[in-house]
Amino acid sequence: MIHTFSDYIRDEMVRNANYTAKSYSHTLEKNIEAYEAVTELIEDKIEAAGNGVINARNPENLDLAVVAEKMNVDSIDVYSPEGIVVSSAYPKNVGWSVYEGHPVYDFYTSDLTSFLGPVRTNTISNLDYKYGYFRMADGGFVQVGVSADHINSFVDNFEMINNFNRMKNGNNLLHLTFIDNNYQVLASTESDRIGKIFEESEIIEGIDQENEAGTYSTIGEEEVYQVFVPIFNENGRQGTLAVAQSVKDTEELLSRLTGVSLLILFFVYGALLSLFGSSYRRFRNLMNLAYFDQSTKLPNEEYLRTILTDEKNLIQSTKKALILVKHIHYKTHHFENPYESIAQIVGRIGRTIPGLVNYPVQVFNLSEDKFILLAEDYNSKLELITLVEEVTNLSRENFNLHGTIEYMNIKFGITELDDNRKSMEQLLKETAVSLSSVGEKDEVNYAFFSYHTGRKLQMEDMVVSELKEIINDESSGGVHLLYQPIISMKDGSVSSFEALARFTSKKYGKVPPEKFIEIAEKNNLMIPLGNLIFAQAARYAKKMYEKGYSHVRVSVNISAIQLLHEDFLKDILRISEQEGISGGHIILEIEESVLIDNFKEMNKKLQEIREHGFLIALDNFGTSYSSLRSLKELNVDILKIDKAFIDPISPGDTSEYITTDIISLAHRLGLSVVAEGVELESQMEYLFYADCDCVQGYICGRPAKPEEASLTLIASPNSCWVRVMRRKFPIITTEDSGSDEVDGEPVY
C-alpha cells in the first residue's frame, strides 16, 4: 500500500510538472514569434541601409556616419574589390583588410550578392554586431551592422528570461530553460547555463522527442524531474522548453507517512473528502464555465439573463437600472497591449465597483470591450450619475500591469427597468442606443434612455423595415451608389471609381452611411445588402466597359461580416456573372481592422478572391494595427493611406511627415498606393514628390451620380485635372533649362 501511495504521489508530481511545462509552452511560442518579428524588422533595416549605399553613385565618398545615423544603423563599411575598407562610419576601420578564416572573407570569396549573418564580435572594436553584406557592381561590397546592444533595446518585449523567472517563482520550480535545435541554451533562470551546449545523452534523448517527454536526473546534488516540451510555430520546431521540478518535497512527504494504520485511515478519510471535494469542484467548475468570463473572472451575460428572468426579480419592489459600459479606444489598446492586460483591468475595476456606493451593484462582462452594471435599490437618477462618475474616476486611475501603466477611457448608456415586460434583448438595445448617443468629445460621458433615444430606437426599427423591403425588391429604391474618381498621379486620368453607398429613408430622409451600415450589421442584413450594393457597382463597371473604358475599375467596400461569410466568394462570382462582368474590373476594399482577429483565415480568403481577377485594396491604412511582418504576408494589391495622414500636410517643411515612408514601404512590397482625403494643392504637391500612385479627394472630384461620374471620362482628363497634370513634367534644374519656368509653369 505504501508503494502504491508513493507511486500516486510521484505520479501527481509528474503530472504537475507536465502541466506546468505545457501551460507555458504557448506563452513561449508567442515570445518566440515576437522575437522573430523584431529580428525581421532589424534585418529589414540593415537591408534598406545596404541597398541605399550600393545604389549611390560614389558610395566611398558618402559621409557614412551621417548615413548610418539617418538609416538608424550602427556601422557602415565600404570595401574595395581587393577586400580593403576604403570608407567607414568609424574612421579607424579604414585600411583594414579581409583575411582567410574571418567571417567577412567568407562573403568576399563567395558568389553571393547579399548575405545577412548572425551576431558576431567585431575584430577591431571587440563589440558584438549583427552584420549584412551587399555586393557592388565593381566587385566591392558594403558591410552594415546593428550593435547587439541596439538589438537588445528592440527586444525588450521578448523578456523570455523575465517570463521564466515569473514562471519559476509562481510554481515552485527549480529552473526553466529554453534549448534551441542545436542543443544550445538560449535562455534560462540559471544564468550560468546560458550558452551551454547539452551533451548528456538522457537530456538529448528528451529534447529529440516530437512530443513532451520527462526524465529523472540529478542537477548538482539534487534529484529532479525534468519535462521537455517541443516549441513550434508556423515555421516548424523552434526549440525545446525544459522545466525542472525538485523531488525533495515529495520524498519528505513520503518519509513522514510510515504508519500503515495511519495510512489506511488516511486513505479512508481522504477518499471521503476527495469524493465530496471532487463533486463540489466539478459543480463549481461547471458554474464558472457557464456563468463566469474566464478572462476577467466576472459574471457573464448568461448570469445576468438568469437574474433578470428569475421570478423573484419580476416583482419590481425596488428601483433597478442597467448601465452599459464601453471601452472607447479598445481596438488601439488591444493591439498595444495583450488582451490579458485589458481583461485584468476590467476584472479589477469590476471587483472594485460594488464598494463605490451604498446600494447593491453587480458587474457582468459582456464582451472584450463592454461590461454592464446592474444597480438596485437606489433612490434617484442622481445616485446613478454619482456611480457613473465614480466608475469613470476609477477607470482613469493608473493600473500597473507587467511593469506598464494602463488606463481605460469609457462611456455609459443607462436604462431604468420600469417595465417588467421588456425582454433582455430590448433592455440591452436600450442601453446600446443610449451609449451610441454619447460622442467622444461630449462634456459628459453618459446618457439615459429617454423619449428621444426611444425615438432613435424607433428610427432604427423603421430603417430595418425599409432595408428589408429594398433587399426583397431593389426597384423600391432607397439604396443607391455615388462614384468618386481616383486619379492617377502619372497622367491625371481616372484610374478607378470608388462606389459609395447611400440610403434615403422614406420617413427620415438621408441616413448617414456609417449609421445604416451599423443598423444592417446589427440586424443580420449586411450579407443581402452587401450583395445588392455589389450588384449595382458591377452594373456600372459593365457600362464603362461597354463605352470603351475597360481600364477603369470600380472599387466596392466590403465589410468584415461579408468577408467572413462562407459563401462570399460564391456570391460575388454569381453576381458578376449575372451582370456580365469579370473580376478584373472590380476592386474590393477591406478595412485594415477586418484583419485584426482573423488574419490567417482572412488572408487565405483574400488570395482565393485574387485568383479570380479581383484586386484587393486595404482601406484606411494606419488607423488600426498592421505590423510590417503581416503587411509583407498580406494578399492585397493596393494600400489606401487614411486621411489622417494627409490632413496634417501643409506648405513648408514636410520632413516630419511619415506619409513618404509609408509610400516607400508599400512600393518595396509591390503595392500601389492611393492617398485618401486629398483637399489641398500643397498635399497634391507633397504626394507627387513622394511618388504616390493615385489620389482621391474633393480636390479631384466629389462623389457623383453614375451619369455625372461618367462625364469625367467623356471629357478630356488632362483638362479636368490641371493640378495633377502640371506636375507631370520631369524634374529639371535651372542649369539644364536656363529658366525657372517651363511653358509658363514653375519648375518643381
Secondary structure as GFF3:
##gff-version 3
##sequence-region A 1 748
A	DSSP	alpha_helix	2	54	.	.	.	ID=ss1
A	DSSP	three_ten_helix	59	61	.	.	.	ID=ss2
A	DSSP	alpha_helix	64	71	.	.	.	ID=ss3
A	DSSP	beta_strand	75	79	.	.	.	ID=ss4
A	DSSP	beta_strand	85	88	.	.	.	ID=ss5
A	DSSP	three_ten_helix	91	93	.	.	.	ID=ss6
A	DSSP	alpha_helix	103	108	.	.	.	ID=ss7
A	DSSP	beta_strand	114	121	.	.	.	ID=ss8
A	DSSP	beta_strand	128	135	.	.	.	ID=ss9
A	DSSP	beta_strand	141	147	.	.	.	ID=ss10
A	DSSP	alpha_helix	148	154	.	.	.	ID=ss11
A	DSSP	three_ten_helix	155	157	.	.	.	ID=ss12
A	DSSP	alpha_helix	160	171	.	.	.	ID=ss13
A	DSSP	beta_strand	175	179	.	.	.	ID=ss14
A	DSSP	beta_strand	185	188	.	.	.	ID=ss15
A	DSSP	three_ten_helix	191	193	.	.	.	ID=ss16
A	DSSP	alpha_helix	201	207	.	.	.	ID=ss17
A	DSSP	beta_strand	213	219	.	.	.	ID=ss18
A	DSSP	beta_strand	222	233	.	.	.	ID=ss19
A	DSSP	beta_strand	236	246	.	.	.	ID=ss20
A	DSSP	alpha_helix	248	256	.	.	.	ID=ss21
A	DSSP	alpha_helix	260	291	.	.	.	ID=ss22
A	DSSP	alpha_helix	301	309	.	.	.	ID=ss23
A	DSSP	three_ten_helix	311	314	.	.	.	ID=ss24
A	DSSP	beta_strand	320	327	.	.	.	ID=ss25
A	DSSP	alpha_helix	330	336	.	.	.	ID=ss26
A	DSSP	alpha_helix	339	352	.	.	.	ID=ss27
A	DSSP	three_ten_helix	353	355	.	.	.	ID=ss28
A	DSSP	beta_strand	361	367	.	.	.	ID=ss29
A	DSSP	beta_strand	370	376	.	.	.	ID=ss30
A	DSSP	alpha_helix	381	395	.	.	.	ID=ss31
A	DSSP	beta_strand	399	401	.	.	.	ID=ss32
A	DSSP	beta_strand	404	406	.	.	.	ID=ss33
A	DSSP	beta_strand	410	416	.	.	.	ID=ss34
A	DSSP	alpha_helix	424	436	.	.	.	ID=ss35
A	DSSP	beta_strand	446	448	.	.	.	ID=ss36
A	DSSP	alpha_helix	451	472	.	.	.	ID=ss37
A	DSSP	three_ten_helix	474	476	.	.	.	ID=ss38
A	DSSP	beta_strand	479	488	.	.	.	ID=ss39
A	DSSP	beta_strand	494	505	.	.	.	ID=ss40
A	DSSP	beta_strand	509	511	.	.	.	ID=ss41
A	DSSP	alpha_helix	513	522	.	.	.	ID=ss42
A	DSSP	alpha_helix	526	546	.	.	.	ID=ss43
A	DSSP	beta_strand	553	558	.	.	.	ID=ss44
A	DSSP	alpha_helix	560	564	.	.	.	ID=ss45
A	DSSP	alpha_helix	568	579	.	.	.	ID=ss46
A	DSSP	three_ten_helix	583	585	.	.	.	ID=ss47
A	DSSP	beta_strand	586	591	.	.	.	ID=ss48
A	DSSP	three_ten_helix	592	595	.	.	.	ID=ss49
A	DSSP	alpha_helix	599	610	.	.	.	ID=ss50
A	DSSP	beta_strand	615	621	.	.	.	ID=ss51
A	DSSP	alpha_helix	628	633	.	.	.	ID=ss52
A	DSSP	beta_strand	638	641	.	.	.	ID=ss53
A	DSSP	three_ten_helix	643	645	.	.	.	ID=ss54
A	DSSP	alpha_helix	659	668	.	.	.	ID=ss55
A	DSSP	beta_strand	672	675	.	.	.	ID=ss56
A	DSSP	alpha_helix	681	689	.	.	.	ID=ss57
A	DSSP	beta_strand	694	695	.	.	.	ID=ss58
A	DSSP	alpha_helix	706	714	.	.	.	ID=ss59
A	DSSP	alpha_helix	717	720	.	.	.	ID=ss60
A	DSSP	alpha_helix	722	725	.	.	.	ID=ss61
A	DSSP	alpha_helix	734	737	.	.	.	ID=ss62
A	DSSP	beta_strand	741	742	.	.	.	ID=ss63
A	DSSP	beta_strand	745	746	.	.	.	ID=ss64
###
